[in-house]
Amino acid sequence: MIAFSRLGVLAVVALSLAAAPSAQTTVKYGADFLASGVGARALGMGGAYVAHANDVTAGYWNVAGLDGIAAPEAAYMHAERFDGAVAFDYAAVAYPLSSRSTIGVSFVRSAVDDIANTLDAYDPATGQINPDDVTYFSAADNALFVSYARGISDKLSIGASAKVIRRGVGDFASAWGYSLDVGAQLDLGRVRLGLNVQDAPGMIQSWSVDVDRFAEVDEESRPVGLTERVLPVARLGAATVAPLSDDVGLTLAADVDLGFDGQSANVLDLGDGAVSFRPRLGAELTFRDILAFRAGIADVATSEDFGTQITPAVGAGVKLGPLAVDYGFGDFGGLASELGYAHRVSLAYRFGTPAPPAP
């Protein structure tokens, strides 16, 4: 019980900090809380949204897609991940400055709340944990995107998002991170292509630790502050919209992520995971632009222990005038996964003020 009570907090901190106290460490999962995606519409399509993003959520998926917004938009999404253990919230606004120039702000919070801290609750005289001295804290990751998109022509749009990361594990440890995402979309008529480079220059995260909180912990087990570098991820996408009738439309989309961080869990990789490929597929069937039904494949992963696993996703949506209500359902590792299911509900509202003419 003594070891468990002391290591309970240490485990949470260790999951956020790298083990080696080097000056700068390249990490595989430094900002992984952002990898789950935002917006129930996009997630219902398996996250295959890099080329198709044309709403306020483009600030995350592909900032160039903000150029497709004709009027101000706002969106909010809440999701419960890992059987409710992780709360995920997303909010965004976008405002067209002109018909070819749009700005946007997006905010993401992913947190595990009410974690028991028993470091100060152990009574050495009795060898027991005193419940009155148990406190609670949150391990929270936050991200702020400030985006700008510009239409270069009727076919090409580009954009960039400045990104600030704030991570914290109670008052034990915290980190700041800074980076830049860049994107482009090319409209070829029946087919739209997209490119989004996350953390284009690489993200730098600097962790600091309150060493006084771990004064009684063995020095070898004590967490230390360090600087992490998160490598870029290039997301490529293609999408096509095919009207099946006057009332029914079909959108098909395919994305692939090119990772350079050494992750080897993806089904395809080069050089022992030095370059990995993460495919995503999605489809959306709409009726009179009011009802929508979606399905997709969010991930394909492989491992020696579990073999190849496919992560499916489904969703639906309804438009009530300027208000869109969307729902997405997914899981984390196939239908037999024990990691729980994810229910995502998002709201989006389009205001009626049109964008001013382009200068």
C-alpha positions as CSV (number, residue, x, y, z in Angstrom):
1,M,0.0,0.0,0.0
2,I,2.9,2.4,0.8
3,A,4.5,1.9,-2.6
4,F,1.2,2.1,-4.4
5,S,0.1,5.3,-2.7
6,R,3.4,7.0,-3.5
7,L,3.7,5.7,-7.1
8,G,0.1,6.6,-7.9
9,V,1.0,10.3,-8.5
10,L,4.4,9.4,-10.0
11,A,2.8,7.2,-12.6
12,V,0.6,10.1,-13.8
13,V,3.6,12.4,-14.0
14,A,5.7,9.8,-15.7
15,L,3.1,9.4,-18.4
16,S,3.5,13.1,-19.2
17,L,7.3,13.3,-18.9
18,A,10.0,11.4,-20.7
19,A,12.1,9.2,-18.6
20,A,15.6,10.4,-19.6
21,P,16.7,13.8,-18.2
22,S,18.4,14.9,-21.4
23,A,18.5,18.6,-22.6
24,Q,16.1,17.8,-25.5
25,T,14.4,14.5,-26.3
26,T,12.5,13.7,-29.5
27,V,9.3,12.0,-28.4
28,K,6.7,9.9,-30.2
29,Y,3.6,11.0,-28.3
30,G,4.4,14.6,-27.1
31,A,1.0,16.0,-28.3
32,D,-1.0,12.9,-28.8
33,F,-4.1,14.3,-27.1
34,L,-4.6,16.3,-30.4
35,A,-4.5,13.2,-32.6
36,S,-8.1,12.1,-31.8
37,G,-9.6,14.9,-33.9
38,V,-12.4,17.3,-33.5
39,G,-16.0,17.7,-34.8
40,A,-18.5,14.8,-34.9
41,R,-19.1,15.3,-38.6
42,A,-15.4,14.7,-39.5
43,L,-15.0,11.9,-36.9
44,G,-18.1,10.1,-38.2
45,M,-16.2,9.9,-41.5
46,G,-13.2,8.3,-39.8
47,G,-11.3,11.6,-39.7
48,A,-10.8,11.6,-43.5
49,Y,-11.3,15.3,-43.7
50,V,-8.1,17.0,-44.9
51,A,-9.4,17.6,-48.4
52,H,-13.1,18.0,-47.5
53,A,-12.8,20.4,-44.5
54,N,-14.8,23.5,-45.4
55,D,-16.3,24.6,-42.1
56,V,-15.1,26.1,-38.8
57,T,-13.4,22.8,-37.8
58,A,-10.9,23.3,-40.7
59,G,-8.8,25.3,-38.2
60,Y,-7.8,21.8,-36.9
61,W,-8.1,19.5,-39.9
62,N,-6.7,21.8,-42.6
63,V,-6.5,25.5,-42.0
64,A,-6.7,26.2,-45.7
65,G,-10.3,24.9,-45.6
66,L,-11.4,28.0,-43.6
67,D,-11.4,29.8,-47.0
68,G,-14.6,27.9,-47.8
69,I,-16.6,29.7,-45.1
70,A,-19.0,32.2,-46.5
71,A,-20.3,33.5,-43.1
72,P,-19.1,33.5,-39.5
73,E,-19.3,30.1,-37.8
74,A,-19.0,28.7,-34.3
75,A,-18.8,25.1,-33.1
76,Y,-18.6,23.1,-29.9
77,M,-17.9,19.4,-29.2
78,H,-17.9,17.2,-26.1
79,A,-16.7,13.7,-26.0
80,E,-16.1,11.0,-23.3
81,R,-13.1,8.8,-24.1
82,F,-11.8,5.6,-22.6
83,D,-15.1,4.6,-21.0
84,G,-15.6,8.1,-19.6
85,A,-12.2,8.4,-17.9
86,V,-11.1,11.3,-20.3
87,A,-13.2,14.3,-20.9
88,F,-12.5,16.0,-24.3
89,D,-13.9,19.5,-25.2
90,Y,-13.5,21.6,-28.3
91,A,-14.7,25.0,-29.3
92,A,-14.0,27.2,-32.3
93,V,-15.0,30.3,-34.1
94,A,-14.2,31.5,-37.6
95,Y,-14.9,34.9,-39.3
96,P,-14.4,35.8,-42.9
97,L,-12.6,39.1,-43.4
98,S,-13.5,39.0,-47.1
99,S,-14.6,36.4,-49.6
100,R,-11.0,35.2,-49.8
101,S,-9.6,35.8,-46.3
102,T,-10.7,34.1,-43.1
103,I,-9.5,34.1,-39.5
104,G,-10.3,31.5,-36.8
105,V,-9.6,30.6,-33.2
106,S,-9.9,27.0,-31.9
107,F,-9.5,25.6,-28.3
108,V,-9.0,22.0,-27.2
109,R,-9.0,20.6,-23.7
110,S,-8.4,16.9,-22.8
111,A,-8.4,16.1,-19.1
112,V,-8.6,13.4,-16.5
113,D,-10.1,14.9,-13.4
114,D,-10.4,13.9,-9.8
115,I,-7.1,12.0,-9.6
116,A,-6.4,11.0,-6.0
117,N,-3.2,12.4,-4.5
118,T,-2.1,10.3,-1.6
119,L,1.5,11.5,-1.3
120,D,0.7,13.5,1.8
121,A,-1.9,11.1,3.2
122,Y,0.3,8.3,4.4
123,D,0.7,8.1,8.2
124,P,4.1,6.4,9.0
125,A,2.9,5.8,12.6
126,T,0.0,3.6,11.6
127,G,1.1,2.5,8.1
128,Q,-2.3,3.6,6.8
129,I,-3.7,6.2,4.4
130,N,-5.6,9.0,6.1
131,P,-8.7,9.7,3.9
132,D,-8.9,13.3,5.3
133,D,-5.5,14.1,3.8
134,V,-6.3,12.8,0.4
135,T,-6.5,15.6,-2.2
136,Y,-7.5,15.5,-5.9
137,F,-6.0,17.1,-9.0
138,S,-6.4,17.1,-12.8
139,A,-4.1,16.1,-15.5
140,A,-5.1,18.4,-18.4
141,D,-3.8,19.2,-21.9
142,N,-4.9,22.4,-23.6
143,A,-4.3,23.7,-27.1
144,L,-5.0,27.1,-28.7
145,F,-5.0,27.5,-32.5
146,V,-5.0,31.0,-34.1
147,S,-5.6,30.5,-37.8
148,Y,-5.6,32.5,-41.0
149,A,-6.6,31.2,-44.5
150,R,-6.3,32.9,-47.9
151,G,-7.8,32.1,-51.3
152,I,-5.0,32.4,-53.8
153,S,-7.4,31.7,-56.7
154,D,-10.7,30.0,-57.3
155,K,-9.0,26.7,-57.1
156,L,-6.1,27.1,-54.5
157,S,-6.4,28.0,-50.8
158,I,-3.6,28.1,-48.3
159,G,-3.4,28.8,-44.6
160,A,-1.5,28.6,-41.3
161,S,-2.3,28.1,-37.6
162,A,-0.1,29.3,-34.8
163,K,-0.4,26.8,-32.0
164,V,0.2,27.1,-28.2
165,I,0.1,24.0,-25.9
166,R,-0.3,24.1,-22.2
167,R,-0.1,20.9,-20.2
168,G,-0.3,20.3,-16.5
169,V,-0.4,17.5,-14.0
170,G,-1.9,19.2,-11.0
171,D,0.7,21.4,-9.4
172,F,3.4,18.7,-9.8
173,A,4.5,19.5,-13.4
174,S,3.6,21.7,-16.3
175,A,4.7,22.4,-19.8
176,W,4.4,25.0,-22.6
177,G,4.7,24.1,-26.2
178,Y,4.7,26.2,-29.4
179,S,4.3,25.2,-33.1
180,L,2.8,26.0,-36.5
181,D,0.5,24.1,-38.7
182,V,0.3,24.9,-42.5
183,G,-2.2,23.6,-45.1
184,A,-3.4,23.9,-48.7
185,Q,-6.4,22.7,-50.6
186,L,-6.6,22.4,-54.4
187,D,-10.0,22.2,-56.2
188,L,-9.8,20.2,-59.4
189,G,-13.5,20.1,-60.1
190,R,-14.9,16.7,-59.2
191,V,-11.9,16.0,-56.9
192,R,-10.5,18.2,-54.1
193,L,-6.9,17.6,-52.8
194,G,-5.6,18.6,-49.4
195,L,-2.3,18.8,-47.5
196,N,-1.9,19.7,-43.8
197,V,1.5,19.6,-42.1
198,Q,1.1,19.5,-38.4
199,D,3.9,21.0,-36.3
200,A,5.7,21.9,-39.6
201,P,8.9,23.3,-37.9
202,G,8.6,20.7,-35.1
203,M,6.9,21.4,-31.7
204,I,9.1,22.3,-28.7
205,Q,7.6,21.5,-25.3
206,S,9.4,22.6,-22.1
207,W,8.5,20.8,-18.9
208,S,9.1,22.0,-15.4
209,V,8.6,20.0,-12.2
210,D,8.0,21.1,-8.7
211,V,10.8,19.2,-7.1
212,D,9.6,20.0,-3.6
213,R,6.5,17.9,-4.1
214,F,8.8,14.9,-4.6
215,A,11.2,15.5,-1.8
216,E,10.5,12.2,-0.1
217,V,10.7,10.2,-3.3
218,D,13.9,8.3,-4.2
219,E,16.2,10.4,-6.4
220,E,16.3,7.7,-9.1
221,S,12.5,7.7,-9.3
222,R,12.0,11.4,-9.0
223,P,10.7,13.1,-12.2
224,V,12.8,15.9,-13.7
225,G,12.1,18.8,-16.1
226,L,13.1,18.5,-19.7
227,T,12.5,19.8,-23.2
228,E,10.7,17.6,-25.8
229,R,10.6,17.9,-29.5
230,V,7.6,16.6,-31.4
231,L,8.3,15.9,-35.1
232,P,6.0,16.9,-38.0
233,V,3.1,14.8,-39.4
234,A,2.1,15.3,-43.0
235,R,-1.6,14.7,-43.7
236,L,-2.6,14.1,-47.3
237,G,-6.2,13.8,-48.5
238,A,-8.5,13.5,-51.5
239,A,-12.3,13.9,-51.6
240,T,-15.0,13.9,-54.2
241,V,-18.7,14.9,-54.0
242,A,-21.0,12.9,-56.3
243,P,-24.7,14.0,-56.5
244,L,-26.8,10.8,-56.8
245,S,-30.0,12.7,-57.5
246,D,-31.5,16.1,-56.9
247,D,-32.0,15.2,-53.2
248,V,-29.2,12.8,-52.4
249,G,-25.5,13.4,-52.4
250,L,-22.5,11.2,-51.7
251,T,-19.1,12.3,-50.5
252,L,-16.1,9.9,-50.5
253,A,-12.8,10.8,-48.8
254,A,-9.4,9.2,-48.2
255,D,-6.5,10.4,-46.1
256,V,-3.1,9.2,-45.2
257,D,-0.8,10.5,-42.4
258,L,2.9,10.4,-43.0
259,G,4.6,10.2,-39.6
260,F,8.3,10.6,-39.0
261,D,8.4,10.0,-35.2
262,G,9.3,6.3,-35.2
263,Q,5.9,4.9,-34.3
264,S,5.7,1.4,-35.6
265,A,2.1,0.5,-34.6
266,N,0.7,1.6,-38.0
267,V,0.0,-1.1,-40.6
268,L,2.5,0.3,-43.1
269,D,5.9,1.7,-42.3
270,L,9.4,2.1,-43.8
271,G,12.6,1.4,-42.0
272,D,11.3,0.0,-38.7
273,G,8.8,2.8,-38.3
274,A,11.0,5.6,-39.3
275,V,8.3,6.7,-41.7
276,S,4.8,5.4,-41.0
277,F,1.6,5.5,-42.9
278,R,-1.8,5.9,-41.2
279,P,-4.8,5.5,-43.6
280,R,-8.3,6.8,-43.1
281,L,-11.4,6.4,-45.2
282,G,-14.8,8.1,-44.9
283,A,-18.1,8.5,-46.6
284,E,-21.1,10.8,-46.1
285,L,-24.6,10.4,-47.6
286,T,-26.8,13.5,-47.4
287,F,-30.5,14.0,-48.1
288,R,-31.6,17.5,-49.2
289,D,-28.6,18.9,-47.3
290,I,-30.7,18.3,-44.1
291,L,-30.0,14.7,-43.0
292,A,-26.5,13.1,-43.1
293,F,-25.3,9.5,-42.5
294,R,-21.6,8.8,-42.2
295,A,-19.2,5.9,-41.9
296,G,-15.5,5.5,-42.0
297,I,-12.3,3.7,-40.9
298,A,-10.4,5.9,-38.4
299,D,-7.3,3.8,-38.1
300,V,-5.6,0.6,-39.1
301,A,-2.9,-0.6,-36.7
302,T,-0.9,-3.8,-36.2
303,S,1.1,-5.4,-33.4
304,E,2.7,-8.7,-32.7
305,D,0.3,-9.3,-29.8
306,F,-3.0,-8.4,-31.3
307,G,-2.4,-8.5,-35.1
308,T,-4.1,-6.1,-37.4
309,Q,-6.9,-4.1,-35.9
310,I,-9.3,-1.7,-37.7
311,T,-11.0,1.1,-35.9
312,P,-14.5,1.9,-37.4
313,A,-16.5,5.0,-37.0
314,V,-20.1,6.0,-37.8
315,G,-22.2,9.1,-37.4
316,A,-25.2,11.1,-38.3
317,G,-26.2,14.7,-38.5
318,V,-29.2,17.1,-39.0
319,K,-29.3,20.7,-40.1
320,L,-32.0,22.9,-38.6
321,G,-31.6,26.1,-40.5
322,P,-28.3,27.7,-39.4
323,L,-27.8,25.0,-36.7
324,A,-26.1,21.7,-37.3
325,V,-26.2,18.9,-34.8
326,D,-23.9,16.0,-35.3
327,Y,-23.1,12.7,-33.6
328,G,-20.2,10.4,-34.0
329,F,-19.5,7.0,-32.5
330,G,-16.2,5.2,-32.4
331,D,-14.0,2.9,-30.4
332,F,-10.3,2.5,-29.7
333,G,-9.0,-0.7,-31.3
334,G,-11.8,-2.6,-32.9
335,L,-15.1,-3.9,-31.7
336,A,-13.5,-6.3,-29.2
337,S,-11.5,-3.5,-27.6
338,E,-11.6,-3.1,-23.8
339,L,-10.7,0.6,-24.0
340,G,-14.3,1.7,-24.3
341,Y,-16.3,3.5,-26.8
342,A,-16.3,7.2,-27.7
343,H,-19.5,9.2,-28.1
344,R,-19.0,12.6,-29.7
345,V,-21.7,15.3,-30.0
346,S,-21.1,18.6,-31.6
347,L,-23.0,21.7,-32.4
348,A,-22.2,24.2,-35.2
349,Y,-24.0,27.5,-35.9
350,R,-23.6,29.6,-39.1
351,F,-24.4,33.2,-38.7
352,G,-26.2,35.0,-41.5
353,T,-23.8,37.9,-42.1
354,P,-22.1,37.4,-45.5
355,A,-18.4,38.1,-46.0
356,P,-17.5,41.4,-47.5
357,P,-16.2,41.5,-51.1
358,A,-12.5,40.6,-51.7
359,P,-10.2,43.6,-51.8
